[in-house]
Amino acid sequence: MQKMAEPLGLRDECGEGTPGAPALTGSCLADNRLNLDVYPDGCCRFLQLFKEQQGEVIQVEFLRLSSNDCLLDTTLGSLPHLKHLKSLVLKGGYARDEFGSYQHGSLTSLPADFGNLKCLTHLDLGFNRLSILPSCILHLPSLRVLLVSHNSLVTLPEDFGRLSKLTFFSAMKNQLKDLPQSIGELSMLQDLDISENALESLPEEVGNLHNCTELDLSGNRLLSIPDSLANLKSLRRLHLHSNLLVTVPASLASLPNLSRLDLQNNCLRAIPAEIQTLPFVHIRGNPLGETEPSPQADKSSIRRLKRLFLASGEGSFTITSEGCKVVLACGIHFYFPPGAASDPVRIYFRSLTPDPQWVKLRHHDVLLSRVLELQPHGVQFQQEVQIWMPYISPQTPHQHEVVVRTLSGQSWSDLKTRVKRKRKSKKCVAHCCVLHFSWFLVVSRLVQNECKVPAEGTLLFSSVDPNIKVIFPPGVTKEPRHVKLQVLPVSAEEMQEITADAGCRASPLLYLSQDSTVDFLKPVRIQLPLPPGVTGLNLDRSRLHILHGDLEGQTWNDITSEVVLEFTHLYAVFEVTHFSWYWLWYTTKTYIGGIAKKVYERLRLYQVNFIALQRKRDPEQVLLQCVPKHKVDPVLKKLQDRYRGPEPSDMVEMFEGEQFFAAFERGISIDMDRPDCVDGRLSFIFYSHLKNMKEIYVTSPVDRKGQAVKGQVSFYRGAVPDSIPEDASRRRKGPDSLWLATLPIKLPQLKPRWDENPGPLCGFSFPPLNLGNAETGYLTQANLLSIARRVGADWQSIGLNLGLTYQQIERIGYNNREDLNKQILDMLFSWAQQNSEDPECVSKLITAMKESGRQDIADEIEAIIELGRQKYTESIRRVGLEQESSTEDSAIAM
């Protein structure tokens, strides 16, 4: 079963007031299911429903709530009244912090009478703040699935074995240091996930889990494992990677059903021959046969350091005093020298989408990577740790340089960085060294020259334009101070395009800064080259202006009359006592502060085009893309075979990291599973070198009577507008500064719904199907069609987990290319026809959904099967053939 590592089950939000949004009861309370985790005020809605429709609510069997909700504590008191409840989800992770990471919910305990939910078989409390497991959980007699991943559990209750019917237990990413001996009493347990904890040992009683098929102990601090694991005859997969194991028992080789044994990234120096010969054992990342390096290891011993290669699903690793080299799946490398850590340290990492509200890019900075977070924050190493981060090569290398930026306190600072390009892959990597961990990203900044100014003075010049010099005379300062210089060249073509004045020219833009707040004791001489085409021979001094900008470059003042200007044939020289932005202009205009601000803002902008294209074979699928201007033509050429639609919108100028919204109007609404959808509007954040594309589905009101519908998607800068102007299709200027551009969209005639026409469908015609049997419950063709509607882009993963080959998946995709619906139907019904005679086919379908991360579909199938079982039992009872069987046998098998 796939780990539930991140709460990705966010669905579309049917906000009140959204055109086409169903009513509250229609969208929330459907039969015996109540899904309120997708609503920002889900607990409030639950309390409202419980008050107004209590008779219906207490019959609910499936309930989902977000534990990020502020009314969660009030809601918990009502849950014990839901006596028929079978599945309960109280997960966090539906809110994000300033870095875009999922926030844990507020749940710390459960009410004592929670144990009265005698029918509860599935309980998910992931992404919360539980430090101890609530004792009331141990009083749930029917519980079969318990998920408490991503909490703060330190230990489990001693009588944890009371949950005798438990078949699946996940406590990944907690702080468990040991397991109770009673865990061996869970005789029905099939899947146990205790990965990413702090376990140092295991009780011998783990060997009593005779029905266990998968055991995940990865990412702990295990030095050894008990020999009793050889008793787990049903075990198929054993995950032990990323521990501190120095040995493993040879008896593991005798497990008859074992098909995967992962021993990667441990401290194994020898592995029993019986295990090494197994075809399914993974041992990469172990120092097999190596001698222990000393802290003063030479270059030859450094090469023999332990190497850890982490897969894409792993999020942590352990380092010891021996040191190691670590390679992440995303291409990031680490080097921990011997002696960097005196004790074993568990390092956690993750890659985050940069939030422009938190990651403040400076003027003319360009983002080249995502944000890398390394934990524990602030951990101090005894030697420098080296980091190599891949990045996208900047487009203006002669003006910009690449640096690694890290968060220090509440501000971002640049690290000393070396860059290189790998020979084989030709990828660029940035290298830096740190003594503690925090957040890291790679940016391209204006080339920076710096020096230390002593009391006797010095000279500083720009490596971008050596004609720019700053001369510090003797006695300019008492204490040495650090000075930085950056230059942004401005071409004559740019000036002419922005100002619409062929006679307006400017020198390179100069930025000076220092680490002192005190002005210099003596004037500092600055030499700037004269603007292009101007020399000392044809100079008209009345047209020359020296501009001074504040530290943020928001205002520009003409200081020509306040400084002494000297001219040579090529240069202008003037003196200042404090540092900021300086700019030399040559123009006929008398006041240029406003035009200088306009030019400066344009120099900071990235020219962007929006594209809205529709798939040729399925126009209801729309591709929205934000494209830098220079990439528009190659992107359109690449997409023209699959998409059609309007030309790119008018050019829109945006800041790096600026947020904007796309809104669907005039009867067209969004129908998709996106957490960034707000009342029919999608949020974008533009980064010039990162792909910013959203492929979505659009729909129109179902009562359009089969007629084609015309509509539009409009783009807006900044916050979501309160109301969308009716004339959004026309370009407007003036006060409506939020509006950017509008592109048309035309939807074809309405297609029949899957559940309205289960006959010939999307070009397919299937014979009647009944999977399963009367006693265990049927899945009919109509059930399969309902399931297919929810599969979406996961169909390939589901198909593989159902047993289809890669060749079959590729053939289905090719035969039905450009039509996702047909791909899903072809996969699902072809598998169903081949397995209709298999009595275990329904359970295989449920397992495939779970392994593909679609627990929601697995729950739906199990609910259908349970209903079938109940009908079968009732029919047997009616004819007097009821067998002596426990009513517990009809509980949902999760």
Secondary structure, DSSP 8 states (H G I E B T S, - for coil): -----S---------TT-TT---HHHHHEETTEEE-TTSTTHHHHHHHHHHHSHHHHTT--EEEEETT-TTHHHHHTTGGG-TT--EEEEE--SSB-TTS-B---------GGGGG-TT--EEE--SS--SS--GGGGG-TT--EEE--SS------TTGGG-TT--EEE--SS------GGGGG-TT--EEE--SS------GGGGG-TT--EEE--SS--S---GGGGG-TT--EEE--SS--S---GGGGG-TT--EEE--SS--S---HHHHT-TTEE-TT--TT-----TT--HHHHTTS-EEE--TT--EEEE-TT-EEEE-TTS-EEEE-TTS-SS-EEEEEEEE---TTTS---TT-EE-S-EEEEESTT-EEEEEEEEEEEE---S-TTTEEEEEEEEETTEEEE---EEEE-TTT--EEEEEEEEE--EEEEEEEE-EEEEEE-TT-EEEE-SS-TT-EEEE-TTS-SS-EEEEEEEE---HHHHHHHH--TT-EE--EEEEEES-SS--SS-EEEEEE--TT--TTT--GGGEEEEEE-TTS--EEE-GGGS--EE-SSEEEEEESS-SEEEEEE-S-S--HHHHHHHHHHHH-EEEEEEEEEESS-TTEEEEEEEEGGGHHHHHHHHTTTEE-----S-EEE-TT-EEEEEEETT-EE-S--TTEETTEEEEE--TTS--EEEEEEE--TTSTT--EEEEEEEEESS--SS--TTTTS---TT--SEEEEEEEEE-S----TTT--SSBTTB-----EEEETTTEEEEHHHHHHHHHHHGGGHHHHHHHTT--HHHHHHHHHHTTT-HHHHHHHHHHHHHHHHTT-TTHHHHHHHHHHHTT-HHHHHHHHHHHHHHHHHHHHHHHHTT------GGGGS---
